[in-house]
Amino acid sequence: MRLPSLLLACLTLLATPALAQRLDETPRVAVISAFPPEIGALNAATGEQKTYDVNGVHFMTGRMEGKPVVVFLSGVSMVNAAMTTQMALDRFNITRIVFSGIAGGVDESLDIGDVVVADQWAQNLESAFARDKGKGDYEISPEIRTTDLANYGMIYPRGIHMPGDALGAPARVWFPSDPALLDTARKVAAQVALQRCAADKCLVHPPKVVVGGAGVSAPVFLDNADYRKYLRATFKARVVDMETAAVAHVALVNQTPFVAFRSLSDLAGGGAGANEMHTFMALASDNSATVVKAFVKALPN
């Protein structure tokens, strides 16, 4: 016996998860950090707080420097960052995306504590692992399309095809920061004062804000000098982290202006002794948050 078509349609709808519902319609700037040490100063700078919990993610709305914001943690690494950013876009009326946090330095001309605002981001481990033919010789199948970027041993960088790309369309390596937001960052860079000392340790050089250049992200904590030098030579990267390029990817698909502020807690794999991230993490987090607060204040309404 067949079910009537109307009843069958109703049962199908009941079995289908509900679409994400908007939790708030106020146009807001999304201010994101990856993990708790990075977000404390941003939470403290947010007034009129209201919290929404969605699948374990805490979204806090309020006002920062007079602007409506939604502040939340992306979670560490690429999948978490992409997932939570899309969750926020689905549930809030987000006009701009701003990421704040720490990162590893790639460009040796930069110093710990500097805040880097890259104008483009790449997912550096979007790649093909080549067949090892021995004696340092690697082979990639001709059906596997790679980029013109140099390989790192068996690792050959690849681009990313966007949803809706036509068959044969070129793959994308770079995900841009918004030009207007970069212009605002440049104006703020000349005005903001950054911390030089954390607890009993002070930086050799006073930190600065650097706008421009490239950043890279991958689901890897990088503490290897040789690979860092490869990223600098091949991607011209100035900074490396584990989330930003994923957020930039989601922002581009959703046509939402994006920019990221990353303060250097260490030179990835570069210190003479142990990695310095935990020594300067608080200072770097606060420096990034200081620039972000000034940036949000400078945004047009």
Secondary structure, 3 states (H helix, E strand, C coil): CCCCHHHHHHHHHHHCCCCCCCCEEEEEEEEEECCHHHHHHHHHCEEEEEEEEECCEEEEEEEECCEEEEEEECCCCHHHHHHHHHHHHHHEEEEEEEEEEEEEECCCCCCCCCEEECCEEEECCCEEECEEEECCEEECCCCCCCCCCCCECCEEECCECCCCCCCCCCCECEEECCHHHHHHHHHHHCCCCCCCEECCEECCCCCCEEECCEEEECCCCCCCHHHHHHHHHHHCEEEEECCHHHHHHHHHHCCCCEEEEEEEEEECCCCCCCCCHHHHHHHHHHHHHHHHHHHHHHCCC
